[in-house]
Amino acid sequence: MNGWSALDRFLRTDPRDVGCAGTVEMLHIYAELAAAGDPVKERYPGVAAHLRVRPVRGRL
Amino acid sequence: MVGITGKLGQFRGESRFTTWAYKFVIFEVSAKIGRHFWRHPAIPFDAEDWDRLPDRFGFDPAQEIAWRDLLTALHQAVDEQLTARQRRVFVAFVLNHVPLDTLVIELASNRNAIYKTLFDARRKLRAALAADGYMGDDCLRSP
């Protein structure tokens, strides 16, 4: 990932993002469904949006 | 272990017990690292060395001529568009690599509130860069 794509990713916000609290609440369910091959990104788009955020060198 | 046993009443069988428990282990470790960083910061939370910014996003120093204007605009947007709290969180998180859990302690807040502060800052900065012509087709315009 070059600087442009990393910065672009950092600045990209998704209004569906459920935030930390919403993600923590669902994380164990999301993880198991994802491991089982369930289309979790479609089922839980708000959690997926939050987990997609890796703003700076994989942090947050 | 004590932390997990204290939460046993919250387990609703929606996943395997170990998956549910691991979640709290991960966050407990993260919080401990945050507390450690808060007690022993590598650099002051409010230090502002903007020369770090290119490296934080992985910009190639050899191509500085290509990204210098973009990062100058970003710095200007941080100064002019963000609230004092948003700016503080941006500087700590992006420039100084302060962990989220450390910011929670430093600002006497919680993960959700810090994340929301950064979320709003990111949205503002993207809008500012778009207004300055650095966006194309909904992506940052690279040379």
N, CA and C atoms of all chains as a GROMACS GRO file, in nm:
protein
  609
    1MET      N    1   0.085  -0.120   0.000
    1MET     CA    2   0.000   0.000   0.000
    1MET      C    3   0.089   0.125   0.000
    2ASN      N    4   0.068   0.214  -0.097
    2ASN     CA    5   0.150   0.334  -0.100
    2ASN      C    6   0.086   0.444  -0.016
    3GLY      N    7   0.154   0.558  -0.008
    3GLY     CA    8   0.105   0.666   0.076
    3GLY      C    9  -0.032   0.716   0.038
    4TRP      N   10  -0.058   0.724  -0.092
    4TRP     CA   11  -0.187   0.777  -0.135
    4TRP      C   12  -0.300   0.685  -0.092
    5SER      N   13  -0.284   0.556  -0.116
    5SER     CA   14  -0.393   0.465  -0.081
    5SER      C   15  -0.410   0.455   0.071
    6ALA      N   16  -0.298   0.464   0.145
    6ALA     CA   17  -0.308   0.458   0.292
    6ALA      C   18  -0.381   0.581   0.345
    7LEU      N   19  -0.346   0.698   0.292
    7LEU     CA   20  -0.413   0.821   0.336
    7LEU      C   21  -0.559   0.821   0.291
    8ASP      N   22  -0.582   0.773   0.169
    8ASP     CA   23  -0.720   0.767   0.119
    8ASP      C   24  -0.805   0.678   0.208
    9ARG      N   25  -0.748   0.566   0.246
    9ARG     CA   26  -0.821   0.472   0.333
    9ARG      C   27  -0.847   0.534   0.471
   10PHE      N   28  -0.748   0.606   0.521
   10PHE     CA   29  -0.762   0.670   0.652
   10PHE      C   30  -0.875   0.774   0.650
   11LEU      N   31  -0.884   0.849   0.541
   11LEU     CA   32  -0.981   0.959   0.536
   11LEU      C   33  -1.120   0.912   0.495
   12ARG      N   34  -1.130   0.787   0.449
   12ARG     CA   35  -1.259   0.737   0.402
   12ARG      C   36  -1.346   0.694   0.520
   13THR      N   37  -1.459   0.757   0.537
   13THR     CA   38  -1.549   0.722   0.647
   13THR      C   39  -1.677   0.662   0.591
   14ASP      N   40  -1.731   0.566   0.663
   14ASP     CA   41  -1.854   0.500   0.619
   14ASP      C   42  -1.963   0.531   0.721
   15PRO      N   43  -2.071   0.594   0.678
   15PRO     CA   44  -2.177   0.630   0.774
   15PRO      C   45  -2.242   0.509   0.842
   16ARG      N   46  -2.219   0.389   0.786
   16ARG     CA   47  -2.276   0.269   0.848
   16ARG      C   48  -2.191   0.219   0.965
   17ASP      N   49  -2.070   0.274   0.978
   17ASP     CA   50  -1.976   0.232   1.083
   17ASP      C   51  -2.044   0.238   1.221
   18VAL      N   52  -2.048   0.125   1.290
   18VAL     CA   53  -2.118   0.120   1.419
   18VAL      C   54  -2.030   0.161   1.536
   19GLY      N   55  -1.903   0.192   1.508
   19GLY     CA   56  -1.814   0.237   1.615
   19GLY      C   57  -1.760   0.123   1.698
   20CYS      N   58  -1.682   0.160   1.798
   20CYS     CA   59  -1.616   0.059   1.881
   20CYS      C   60  -1.716  -0.022   1.963
   21ALA      N   61  -1.809   0.048   2.026
   21ALA     CA   62  -1.903  -0.021   2.115
   21ALA      C   63  -1.988  -0.121   2.037
   22GLY      N   64  -2.038  -0.078   1.922
   22GLY     CA   65  -2.122  -0.166   1.841
   22GLY      C   66  -2.045  -0.286   1.789
   23THR      N   67  -1.919  -0.265   1.759
   23THR     CA   68  -1.836  -0.375   1.709
   23THR      C   69  -1.801  -0.473   1.821
   24VAL      N   70  -1.764  -0.420   1.935
   24VAL     CA   71  -1.731  -0.508   2.048
   24VAL      C   72  -1.850  -0.596   2.084
   25GLU      N   73  -1.967  -0.538   2.079
   25GLU     CA   74  -2.089  -0.612   2.113
   25GLU      C   75  -2.108  -0.735   2.024
   26MET      N   76  -2.071  -0.721   1.896
   26MET     CA   77  -2.098  -0.827   1.798
   26MET      C   78  -1.975  -0.909   1.761
   27LEU      N   79  -1.859  -0.872   1.811
   27LEU     CA   80  -1.734  -0.926   1.757
   27LEU      C   81  -1.725  -1.078   1.762
   28HIS      N   82  -1.765  -1.138   1.873
   28HIS     CA   83  -1.754  -1.284   1.886
   28HIS      C   84  -1.846  -1.355   1.786
   29ILE      N   85  -1.962  -1.299   1.763
   29ILE     CA   86  -2.056  -1.358   1.667
   29ILE      C   87  -2.003  -1.341   1.525
   30TYR      N   88  -1.958  -1.220   1.498
   30TYR     CA   89  -1.903  -1.188   1.366
   30TYR      C   90  -1.785  -1.279   1.333
   31ALA      N   91  -1.696  -1.296   1.430
   31ALA     CA   92  -1.575  -1.376   1.408
   31ALA      C   93  -1.611  -1.521   1.374
   32GLU      N   94  -1.705  -1.578   1.446
   32GLU     CA   95  -1.741  -1.718   1.420
   32GLU      C   96  -1.810  -1.735   1.286
   33LEU      N   97  -1.898  -1.640   1.254
   33LEU     CA   98  -1.967  -1.649   1.125
   33LEU      C   99  -1.867  -1.633   1.010
   34ALA      N  100  -1.773  -1.538   1.028
   34ALA     CA  101  -1.672  -1.516   0.923
   34ALA      C  102  -1.587  -1.641   0.905
   35ALA      N  103  -1.549  -1.703   1.016
   35ALA     CA  104  -1.466  -1.824   1.008
   35ALA      C  105  -1.541  -1.939   0.940
   36ALA      N  106  -1.674  -1.935   0.952
   36ALA     CA  107  -1.756  -2.041   0.891
   36ALA      C  108  -1.791  -2.010   0.746
   37GLY      N  109  -1.744  -1.895   0.696
   37GLY     CA  110  -1.769  -1.861   0.556
   37GLY      C  111  -1.898  -1.786   0.532
   38ASP      N  112  -1.962  -1.742   0.638
   38ASP     CA  113  -2.086  -1.666   0.625
   38ASP      C  114  -2.056  -1.528   0.564
   39PRO      N  115  -2.146  -1.476   0.480
   39PRO     CA  116  -2.123  -1.343   0.422
   39PRO      C  117  -2.148  -1.232   0.525
   40VAL      N  118  -2.058  -1.224   0.622
   40VAL     CA  119  -2.079  -1.131   0.734
   40VAL      C  120  -2.076  -0.984   0.692
   41LYS      N  121  -2.000  -0.956   0.586
   41LYS     CA  122  -1.992  -0.815   0.543
   41LYS      C  123  -2.128  -0.764   0.497
   42GLU      N  124  -2.207  -0.855   0.439
   42GLU     CA  125  -2.342  -0.816   0.396
   42GLU      C  126  -2.438  -0.819   0.516
   43ARG      N  127  -2.420  -0.915   0.602
   43ARG     CA  128  -2.512  -0.930   0.714
   43ARG      C  129  -2.491  -0.821   0.820
   44TYR      N  130  -2.364  -0.787   0.843
   44TYR     CA  131  -2.332  -0.684   0.943
   44TYR      C  132  -2.246  -0.574   0.879
   45PRO      N  133  -2.302  -0.495   0.790
   45PRO     CA  134  -2.221  -0.395   0.718
   45PRO      C  135  -2.161  -0.290   0.811
   46GLY      N  136  -2.228  -0.260   0.921
   46GLY     CA  137  -2.176  -0.159   1.013
   46GLY      C  138  -2.052  -0.206   1.086
   47VAL      N  139  -2.050  -0.334   1.121
   47VAL     CA  140  -1.932  -0.391   1.186
   47VAL      C  141  -1.819  -0.404   1.084
   48ALA      N  142  -1.856  -0.450   0.963
   48ALA     CA  143  -1.755  -0.464   0.858
   48ALA      C  144  -1.691  -0.329   0.827
   49ALA      N  145  -1.773  -0.223   0.826
   49ALA     CA  146  -1.721  -0.089   0.798
   49ALA      C  147  -1.621  -0.048   0.906
   50HIS      N  148  -1.652  -0.082   1.030
   50HIS     CA  149  -1.562  -0.046   1.139
   50HIS      C  150  -1.431  -0.125   1.129
   51LEU      N  151  -1.441  -0.252   1.101
   51LEU     CA  152  -1.321  -0.335   1.094
   51LEU      C  153  -1.234  -0.303   0.973
   52ARG      N  154  -1.296  -0.242   0.873
   52ARG     CA  155  -1.220  -0.205   0.752
   52ARG      C  156  -1.125  -0.090   0.779
   53VAL      N  157  -1.152  -0.014   0.884
   53VAL     CA  158  -1.071   0.105   0.912
   53VAL      C  159  -0.938   0.063   0.973
   54ARG      N  160  -0.834   0.081   0.895
   54ARG     CA  161  -0.699   0.057   0.947
   54ARG      C  162  -0.619   0.179   0.906
   55PRO      N  163  -0.642   0.290   0.975
   55PRO     CA  164  -0.598   0.418   0.923
   55PRO      C  165  -0.449   0.434   0.903
   56VAL      N  166  -0.371   0.400   1.002
   56VAL     CA  167  -0.229   0.432   0.993
   56VAL      C  168  -0.148   0.306   1.022
   57ARG      N  169  -0.086   0.252   0.919
   57ARG     CA  170   0.000   0.136   0.937
   57ARG      C  171  -0.068   0.024   1.018
   58GLY      N  172  -0.192  -0.001   0.983
   58GLY     CA  173  -0.260  -0.114   1.044
   58GLY      C  174  -0.310  -0.093   1.185
   59ARG      N  175  -0.309   0.032   1.232
   59ARG     CA  176  -0.352   0.055   1.370
   59ARG      C  177  -0.501   0.086   1.378
   60LEU      N  178  -0.549   0.100   1.502
   60LEU     CA  179  -0.689   0.126   1.543
   60LEU      C  180  -0.770   0.000   1.536
   61MET      N  181  -0.846  -1.366   3.388
   61MET     CA  182  -0.943  -1.469   3.429
   61MET      C  183  -1.051  -1.408   3.517
   62VAL      N  184  -1.006  -1.322   3.609
   62VAL     CA  185  -1.102  -1.256   3.698
   62VAL      C  186  -1.196  -1.168   3.616
   63GLY      N  187  -1.139  -1.101   3.515
   63GLY     CA  188  -1.219  -1.015   3.430
   63GLY      C  189  -1.328  -1.093   3.357
   64ILE      N  190  -1.294  -1.213   3.312
   64ILE     CA  191  -1.392  -1.294   3.238
   64ILE      C  192  -1.499  -1.349   3.331
   65THR      N  193  -1.456  -1.400   3.446
   65THR     CA  194  -1.555  -1.455   3.539
   65THR      C  195  -1.655  -1.348   3.584
   66GLY      N  196  -1.606  -1.225   3.589
   66GLY     CA  197  -1.697  -1.116   3.627
   66GLY      C  198  -1.801  -1.085   3.522
   67LYS      N  199  -1.778  -1.135   3.399
   67LYS     CA  200  -1.872  -1.107   3.289
   67LYS      C  201  -1.955  -1.230   3.252
   68LEU      N  202  -1.938  -1.338   3.324
   68LEU     CA  203  -2.005  -1.463   3.286
   68LEU      C  204  -2.155  -1.446   3.268
   69GLY      N  205  -2.214  -1.360   3.347
   69GLY     CA  206  -2.359  -1.339   3.338
   69GLY      C  207  -2.401  -1.279   3.205
   70GLN      N  208  -2.306  -1.223   3.132
   70GLN     CA  209  -2.338  -1.161   3.002
   70GLN      C  210  -2.334  -1.261   2.887
   71PHE      N  211  -2.278  -1.380   2.911
   71PHE     CA  212  -2.266  -1.478   2.804
   71PHE      C  213  -2.403  -1.534   2.769
   72ARG      N  214  -2.443  -1.520   2.640
   72ARG     CA  215  -2.577  -1.561   2.600
   72ARG      C  216  -2.575  -1.681   2.505
   73GLY      N  217  -2.459  -1.742   2.490
   73GLY     CA  218  -2.452  -1.861   2.406
   73GLY      C  219  -2.463  -1.831   2.257
   74GLU      N  220  -2.434  -1.709   2.217
   74GLU     CA  221  -2.443  -1.673   2.074
   74GLU      C  222  -2.322  -1.722   1.995
   75SER      N  223  -2.219  -1.760   2.065
   75SER     CA  224  -2.098  -1.814   2.002
   75SER      C  225  -2.040  -1.916   2.099
   76ARG      N  226  -1.930  -1.980   2.056
   76ARG     CA  227  -1.863  -2.067   2.151
   76ARG      C  228  -1.812  -1.982   2.267
   77PHE      N  229  -1.807  -2.043   2.383
   77PHE     CA  230  -1.762  -1.969   2.501
   77PHE      C  231  -1.621  -1.914   2.482
   78THR      N  232  -1.534  -1.995   2.421
   78THR     CA  233  -1.394  -1.952   2.407
   78THR      C  234  -1.385  -1.829   2.315
   79THR      N  235  -1.466  -1.826   2.211
   79THR     CA  236  -1.464  -1.709   2.120
   79THR      C  237  -1.506  -1.585   2.196
   80TRP      N  238  -1.612  -1.600   2.273
   80TRP     CA  239  -1.663  -1.488   2.354
   80TRP      C  240  -1.558  -1.444   2.455
   81ALA      N  241  -1.491  -1.539   2.518
   81ALA     CA  242  -1.392  -1.506   2.621
   81ALA      C  243  -1.268  -1.440   2.559
   82TYR      N  244  -1.225  -1.491   2.443
   82TYR     CA  245  -1.107  -1.434   2.378
   82TYR      C  246  -1.125  -1.285   2.352
   83LYS      N  247  -1.247  -1.248   2.321
   83LYS     CA  248  -1.275  -1.108   2.293
   83LYS      C  249  -1.233  -1.020   2.411
   84PHE      N  250  -1.267  -1.064   2.529
   84PHE     CA  251  -1.232  -0.984   2.647
   84PHE      C  252  -1.082  -0.991   2.677
   85VAL      N  253  -1.021  -1.105   2.646
   85VAL     CA  254  -0.876  -1.114   2.664
   85VAL      C  255  -0.806  -1.014   2.575
   86ILE      N  256  -0.849  -1.007   2.450
   86ILE     CA  257  -0.788  -0.913   2.354
   86ILE      C  258  -0.800  -0.770   2.405
   87PHE      N  259  -0.919  -0.733   2.451
   87PHE     CA  260  -0.938  -0.595   2.495
   87PHE      C  261  -0.869  -0.568   2.628
   88GLU      N  262  -0.859  -0.670   2.712
   88GLU     CA  263  -0.788  -0.651   2.839
   88GLU      C  264  -0.640  -0.628   2.813
   89VAL      N  265  -0.583  -0.706   2.723
   89VAL     CA  266  -0.441  -0.687   2.689
   89VAL      C  267  -0.420  -0.550   2.626
   90SER      N  268  -0.510  -0.512   2.538
   90SER     CA  269  -0.499  -0.382   2.472
   90SER      C  270  -0.505  -0.269   2.576
   91ALA      N  271  -0.594  -0.283   2.673
   91ALA     CA  272  -0.606  -0.180   2.777
   91ALA      C  273  -0.479  -0.174   2.862
   92LYS      N  274  -0.422  -0.291   2.891
   92LYS     CA  275  -0.297  -0.294   2.971
   92LYS      C  276  -0.183  -0.227   2.894
   93ILE      N  277  -0.174  -0.254   2.766
   93ILE     CA  278  -0.071  -0.189   2.684
   93ILE      C  279  -0.095  -0.038   2.684
   94GLY      N  280  -0.221   0.000   2.674
   94GLY     CA  281  -0.254   0.142   2.677
   94GLY      C  282  -0.211   0.208   2.806
   95ARG      N  283  -0.233   0.141   2.917
   95ARG     CA  284  -0.192   0.196   3.048
   95ARG      C  285  -0.040   0.204   3.057
   96HIS      N  286   0.028   0.102   3.006
   96HIS     CA  287   0.174   0.104   3.008
   96HIS      C  288   0.227   0.222   2.927
   97PHE      N  289   0.172   0.241   2.809
   97PHE     CA  290   0.217   0.350   2.722
   97PHE      C  291   0.190   0.484   2.789
   98TRP      N  292   0.078   0.493   2.860
   98TRP     CA  293   0.041   0.618   2.926
   98TRP      C  294   0.141   0.652   3.038
   99ARG      N  295   0.187   0.547   3.109
   99ARG     CA  296   0.283   0.570   3.219
   99ARG      C  297   0.423   0.596   3.165
  100HIS      N  298   0.453   0.537   3.050
  100HIS     CA  299   0.589   0.549   2.994
  100HIS      C  300   0.582   0.592   2.848
  101PRO      N  301   0.534   0.711   2.821
  101PRO     CA  302   0.522   0.753   2.681
  101PRO      C  303   0.659   0.768   2.615
  102ALA      N  304   0.669   0.718   2.492
  102ALA     CA  305   0.794   0.730   2.418
  102ALA      C  306   0.820   0.876   2.381
  103ILE      N  307   0.713   0.947   2.351
  103ILE     CA  308   0.721   1.090   2.323
  103ILE      C  309   0.598   1.157   2.384
  104PRO      N  310   0.605   1.286   2.416
  104PRO     CA  311   0.488   1.352   2.475
  104PRO      C  312   0.367   1.341   2.382
  105PHE      N  313   0.248   1.325   2.443
  105PHE     CA  314   0.127   1.308   2.363
  105PHE      C  315   0.104   1.424   2.268
  106ASP      N  316   0.139   1.544   2.314
  106ASP     CA  317   0.108   1.663   2.236
  106ASP      C  318   0.224   1.710   2.148
  107ALA      N  319   0.333   1.633   2.144
  107ALA     CA  320   0.445   1.672   2.059
  107ALA      C  321   0.399   1.680   1.913
  108GLU      N  322   0.451   1.777   1.842
  108GLU     CA  323   0.407   1.792   1.702
  108GLU      C  324   0.528   1.796   1.610
  109ASP      N  325   0.562   1.682   1.557
  109ASP     CA  326   0.668   1.676   1.459
  109ASP      C  327   0.604   1.635   1.326
  110TRP      N  328   0.569   1.736   1.248
  110TRP     CA  329   0.496   1.709   1.124
  110TRP      C  330   0.584   1.642   1.018
  111ASP      N  331   0.715   1.639   1.044
  111ASP     CA  332   0.801   1.567   0.949
  111ASP      C  333   0.773   1.417   0.952
  112ARG      N  334   0.705   1.372   1.058
  112ARG     CA  335   0.671   1.230   1.068
  112ARG      C  336   0.555   1.191   0.976
  113LEU      N  337   0.477   1.290   0.937
  113LEU     CA  338   0.353   1.260   0.865
  113LEU      C  339   0.372   1.172   0.740
  114PRO      N  340   0.469   1.204   0.653
  114PRO     CA  341   0.485   1.117   0.533
  114PRO      C  342   0.510   0.971   0.569
  115ASP      N  343   0.594   0.949   0.670
  115ASP     CA  344   0.625   0.811   0.708
  115ASP      C  345   0.504   0.741   0.767
  116ARG      N  346   0.420   0.815   0.839
  116ARG     CA  347   0.302   0.753   0.900
  116ARG      C  348   0.212   0.688   0.797
  117PHE      N  349   0.208   0.746   0.677
  117PHE     CA  350   0.121   0.690   0.574
  117PHE      C  351   0.201   0.612   0.470
  118GLY      N  352   0.332   0.608   0.485
  118GLY     CA  353   0.413   0.530   0.393
  118GLY      C  354   0.447   0.599   0.263
  119PHE      N  355   0.450   0.733   0.264
  119PHE     CA  356   0.491   0.804   0.143
  119PHE      C  357   0.641   0.787   0.122
  120ASP      N  358   0.679   0.766  -0.002
  120ASP     CA  359   0.819   0.742  -0.037
  120ASP      C  360   0.896   0.874  -0.038
  121PRO      N  361   0.998   0.888   0.047
  121PRO     CA  362   1.074   1.014   0.050
  121PRO      C  363   1.132   1.052  -0.086
  122ALA      N  364   1.162   0.952  -0.165
  122ALA     CA  365   1.221   0.980  -0.297
  122ALA      C  366   1.122   1.049  -0.390
  123GLN      N  367   0.993   1.040  -0.356
  123GLN     CA  368   0.890   1.102  -0.441
  123GLN      C  369   0.828   1.223  -0.374
  124GLU      N  370   0.905   1.289  -0.288
  124GLU     CA  371   0.850   1.400  -0.210
  124GLU      C  372   0.785   1.507  -0.297
  125ILE      N  373   0.844   1.530  -0.411
  125ILE     CA  374   0.791   1.635  -0.498
  125ILE      C  375   0.646   1.605  -0.538
  126ALA      N  376   0.610   1.477  -0.539
  126ALA     CA  377   0.476   1.437  -0.580
  126ALA      C  378   0.373   1.453  -0.467
  127TRP      N  379   0.414   1.432  -0.343
  127TRP     CA  380   0.317   1.434  -0.233
  127TRP      C  381   0.328   1.555  -0.141
  128ARG      N  382   0.430   1.638  -0.158
  128ARG     CA  383   0.453   1.749  -0.064
  128ARG      C  384   0.331   1.841  -0.054
  129ASP      N  385   0.274   1.880  -0.169
  129ASP     CA  386   0.160   1.973  -0.167
  129ASP      C  387   0.039   1.911  -0.097
  130LEU      N  388   0.018   1.781  -0.122
  130LEU     CA  389  -0.095   1.712  -0.061
  130LEU      C  390  -0.084   1.714   0.092
  131LEU      N  391   0.035   1.680   0.143
  131LEU     CA  392   0.050   1.675   0.289
  131LEU      C  393   0.054   1.815   0.350
  132THR      N  394   0.098   1.913   0.274
  132THR     CA  395   0.090   2.052   0.322
  132THR      C  396  -0.057   2.092   0.337
  133ALA      N  397  -0.138   2.052   0.239
  133ALA     CA  398  -0.282   2.081   0.245
  133ALA      C  399  -0.347   2.007   0.361
  134LEU      N  400  -0.303   1.885   0.383
  134LEU     CA  401  -0.359   1.808   0.495
  134LEU      C  402  -0.324   1.876   0.628
  135HIS      N  403  -0.200   1.917   0.643
  135HIS     CA  404  -0.158   1.986   0.765
  135HIS      C  405  -0.240   2.114   0.785
  136GLN      N  406  -0.259   2.187   0.677
  136GLN     CA  407  -0.338   2.311   0.685
  136GLN      C  408  -0.483   2.281   0.727
  137ALA      N  409  -0.538   2.174   0.671
  137ALA     CA  410  -0.675   2.137   0.706
  137ALA      C  411  -0.685   2.095   0.853
  138VAL      N  412  -0.583   2.026   0.903
  138VAL     CA  413  -0.582   1.988   1.045
  138VAL      C  414  -0.584   2.115   1.131
  139ASP      N  415  -0.506   2.214   1.090
  139ASP     CA  416  -0.497   2.339   1.167
  139ASP      C  417  -0.625   2.422   1.159
  140GLU      N  418  -0.688   2.421   1.043
  140GLU     CA  419  -0.797   2.516   1.020
  140GLU      C  420  -0.937   2.456   1.031
  141GLN      N  421  -0.950   2.326   1.010
  141GLN     CA  422  -1.084   2.266   1.004
  141GLN      C  423  -1.123   2.190   1.130
  142LEU      N  424  -1.025   2.141   1.204
  142LEU     CA  425  -1.058   2.056   1.318
  142LEU      C  426  -1.079   2.137   1.446
  143THR      N  427  -1.162   2.085   1.533
  143THR     CA  428  -1.176   2.144   1.666
  143THR      C  429  -1.047   2.115   1.744
  144ALA      N  430  -1.031   2.182   1.856
  144ALA     CA  431  -0.910   2.160   1.936
  144ALA      C  432  -0.899   2.014   1.979
  145ARG      N  433  -1.011   1.953   2.015
  145ARG     CA  434  -1.007   1.813   2.059
  145ARG      C  435  -0.978   1.719   1.942
  146GLN      N  436  -1.041   1.745   1.828
  146GLN     CA  437  -1.014   1.661   1.711
  146GLN      C  438  -0.867   1.671   1.672
  147ARG      N  439  -0.814   1.792   1.678
  147ARG     CA  440  -0.674   1.814   1.642
  147ARG      C  441  -0.582   1.739   1.739
  148ARG      N  442  -0.616   1.744   1.866
  148ARG     CA  443  -0.534   1.677   1.967
  148ARG      C  444  -0.532   1.526   1.944
  149VAL      N  445  -0.649   1.472   1.916
  149VAL     CA  446  -0.658   1.328   1.891
  149VAL      C  447  -0.582   1.291   1.763
  150PHE      N  448  -0.597   1.372   1.659
  150PHE     CA  449  -0.526   1.346   1.533
  150PHE      C  450  -0.375   1.346   1.556
  151VAL      N  451  -0.326   1.449   1.623
  151VAL     CA  452  -0.181   1.461   1.647
  151VAL      C  453  -0.131   1.342   1.729
  152ALA      N  454  -0.202   1.309   1.835
  152ALA     CA  455  -0.158   1.199   1.920
  152ALA      C  456  -0.161   1.066   1.844
  153PHE      N  457  -0.270   1.042   1.776
  153PHE     CA  458  -0.290   0.912   1.712
  153PHE      C  459  -0.205   0.896   1.586
  154VAL      N  460  -0.207   0.997   1.502
  154VAL     CA  461  -0.140   0.985   1.372
  154VAL      C  462   0.009   1.018   1.382
  155LEU      N  463   0.041   1.135   1.438
  155LEU     CA  464   0.182   1.175   1.441
  155LEU      C  465   0.261   1.098   1.546
  156ASN      N  466   0.200   1.078   1.662
  156ASN     CA  467   0.277   1.023   1.775
  156ASN      C  468   0.250   0.876   1.803
  157HIS      N  469   0.161   0.814   1.722
  157HIS     CA  470   0.132   0.670   1.738
  157HIS      C  471   0.088   0.635   1.880
  158VAL      N  472   0.014   0.722   1.942
  158VAL     CA  473  -0.038   0.692   2.076
  158VAL      C  474  -0.153   0.592   2.059
  159PRO      N  475  -0.149   0.479   2.129
  159PRO     CA  476  -0.258   0.380   2.115
  159PRO      C  477  -0.392   0.438   2.160
  160LEU      N  478  -0.496   0.386   2.101
  160LEU     CA  479  -0.632   0.433   2.133
  160LEU      C  480  -0.661   0.420   2.283
  161ASP      N  481  -0.621   0.309   2.341
  161ASP     CA  482  -0.649   0.288   2.483
  161ASP      C  483  -0.570   0.385   2.572
  162THR      N  484  -0.458   0.433   2.523
  162THR     CA  485  -0.383   0.534   2.598
  162THR      C  486  -0.455   0.668   2.592
  163LEU      N  487  -0.508   0.700   2.476
  163LEU     CA  488  -0.584   0.824   2.462
  163LEU      C  489  -0.708   0.824   2.551
  164VAL      N  490  -0.766   0.706   2.566
  164VAL     CA  491  -0.883   0.694   2.653
  164VAL      C  492  -0.848   0.741   2.795
  165ILE      N  493  -0.731   0.700   2.842
  165ILE     CA  494  -0.687   0.740   2.976
  165ILE      C  495  -0.649   0.888   2.978
  166GLU      N  496  -0.568   0.927   2.881
  166GLU     CA  497  -0.517   1.064   2.878
  166GLU      C  498  -0.631   1.166   2.872
  167LEU      N  499  -0.734   1.137   2.797
  167LEU     CA  500  -0.844   1.231   2.778
  167LEU      C  501  -0.964   1.199   2.867
  168ALA      N  502  -0.946   1.104   2.957
  168ALA     CA  503  -1.054   1.065   3.050
  168ALA      C  504  -1.183   1.038   2.972
  169SER      N  505  -1.172   0.953   2.871
  169SER     CA  506  -1.286   0.928   2.783
  169SER      C  507  -1.307   0.778   2.767
  170ASN      N  508  -1.367   0.736   2.657
  170ASN     CA  509  -1.382   0.594   2.629
  170ASN      C  510  -1.351   0.570   2.481
  171ARG      N  511  -1.332   0.442   2.446
  171ARG     CA  512  -1.291   0.408   2.309
  171ARG      C  513  -1.389   0.463   2.207
  172ASN      N  514  -1.518   0.450   2.236
  172ASN     CA  515  -1.618   0.491   2.139
  172ASN      C  516  -1.612   0.641   2.111
  173ALA      N  517  -1.595   0.718   2.218
  173ALA     CA  518  -1.592   0.865   2.202
  173ALA      C  519  -1.466   0.909   2.128
  174ILE      N  520  -1.353   0.846   2.160
  174ILE     CA  521  -1.228   0.881   2.090
  174ILE      C  522  -1.240   0.844   1.943
  175TYR      N  523  -1.295   0.725   1.918
  175TYR     CA  524  -1.310   0.682   1.779
  175TYR      C  525  -1.400   0.779   1.703
  176LYS      N  526  -1.509   0.823   1.768
  176LYS     CA  527  -1.603   0.916   1.702
  176LYS      C  528  -1.535   1.050   1.675
  177THR      N  529  -1.452   1.095   1.767
  177THR     CA  530  -1.378   1.220   1.746
  177THR      C  531  -1.288   1.207   1.623
  178LEU      N  532  -1.220   1.095   1.613
  178LEU     CA  533  -1.131   1.073   1.499
  178LEU      C  534  -1.211   1.053   1.370
  179PHE      N  535  -1.324   0.987   1.381
  179PHE     CA  536  -1.412   0.965   1.265
  179PHE      C  537  -1.454   1.100   1.207
  180ASP      N  538  -1.499   1.189   1.294
  180ASP     CA  539  -1.544   1.321   1.248
  180ASP      C  540  -1.428   1.401   1.189
  181ALA      N  541  -1.310   1.388   1.250
  181ALA     CA  542  -1.192   1.458   1.198
  181ALA      C  543  -1.157   1.407   1.059
  182ARG      N  544  -1.160   1.276   1.040
  182ARG     CA  545  -1.128   1.218   0.910
  182ARG      C  546  -1.225   1.267   0.804
  183ARG      N  547  -1.353   1.273   0.839
  183ARG     CA  548  -1.455   1.319   0.743
  183ARG      C  549  -1.429   1.465   0.704
  184LYS      N  550  -1.396   1.547   0.802
  184LYS     CA  551  -1.368   1.689   0.774
  184LYS      C  552  -1.245   1.705   0.685
  185LEU      N  553  -1.141   1.628   0.715
  185LEU     CA  554  -1.017   1.641   0.639
  185LEU      C  555  -1.036   1.596   0.495
  186ARG      N  556  -1.114   1.491   0.476
  186ARG     CA  557  -1.140   1.445   0.339
  186ARG      C  558  -1.216   1.552   0.261
  187ALA      N  559  -1.315   1.612   0.328
  187ALA     CA  560  -1.393   1.718   0.262
  187ALA      C  561  -1.303   1.837   0.227
  188ALA      N  562  -1.210   1.869   0.317
  188ALA     CA  563  -1.120   1.982   0.292
  188ALA      C  564  -1.029   1.954   0.173
  189LEU      N  565  -0.977   1.831   0.167
  189LEU     CA  566  -0.889   1.797   0.054
  189LEU      C  567  -0.968   1.792  -0.077
  190ALA      N  568  -1.094   1.749  -0.068
  190ALA     CA  569  -1.178   1.749  -0.189
  190ALA      C  570  -1.202   1.892  -0.236
  191ALA      N  571  -1.228   1.981  -0.142
  191ALA     CA  572  -1.252   2.122  -0.177
  191ALA      C  573  -1.128   2.185  -0.239
  192ASP      N  574  -1.012   2.135  -0.200
  192ASP     CA  575  -0.886   2.189  -0.254
  192ASP      C  576  -0.844   2.120  -0.383
  193GLY      N  577  -0.927   2.028  -0.431
  193GLY     CA  578  -0.898   1.964  -0.559
  193GLY      C  579  -0.806   1.843  -0.552
  194TYR      N  580  -0.790   1.786  -0.435
  194TYR     CA  581  -0.702   1.670  -0.424
  194TYR      C  582  -0.775   1.537  -0.441
  195MET      N  583  -0.905   1.544  -0.470
  195MET     CA  584  -0.982   1.422  -0.487
  195MET      C  585  -1.025   1.408  -0.632
  196GLY      N  586  -1.028   1.284  -0.679
  196GLY     CA  587  -1.081   1.255  -0.811
  196GLY      C  588  -1.147   1.121  -0.810
  197ASP      N  589  -1.269   1.111  -0.866
  197ASP     CA  590  -1.342   0.984  -0.866
  197ASP      C  591  -1.350   0.924  -0.727
  198ASP      N  592  -1.376   1.009  -0.630
  198ASP     CA  593  -1.394   0.967  -0.491
  198ASP      C  594  -1.267   0.908  -0.430
  199CYS      N  595  -1.153   0.928  -0.491
  199CYS     CA  596  -1.026   0.882  -0.434
  199CYS      C  597  -0.927   0.998  -0.437
  200LEU      N  598  -0.829   0.989  -0.350
  200LEU     CA  599  -0.723   1.089  -0.355
  200LEU      C  600  -0.658   1.084  -0.492
  201ARG      N  601  -0.632   1.202  -0.545
  201ARG     CA  602  -0.572   1.211  -0.678
  201ARG      C  603  -0.420   1.196  -0.664
  202SER      N  604  -0.367   1.085  -0.714
  202SER     CA  605  -0.222   1.068  -0.710
  202SER      C  606  -0.164   1.104  -0.846
  203PRO      N  607  -0.039   1.145  -0.851
  203PRO     CA  608   0.019   1.192  -0.977
  203PRO      C  609   0.037   1.078  -1.076
   0.00000   0.00000   0.00000
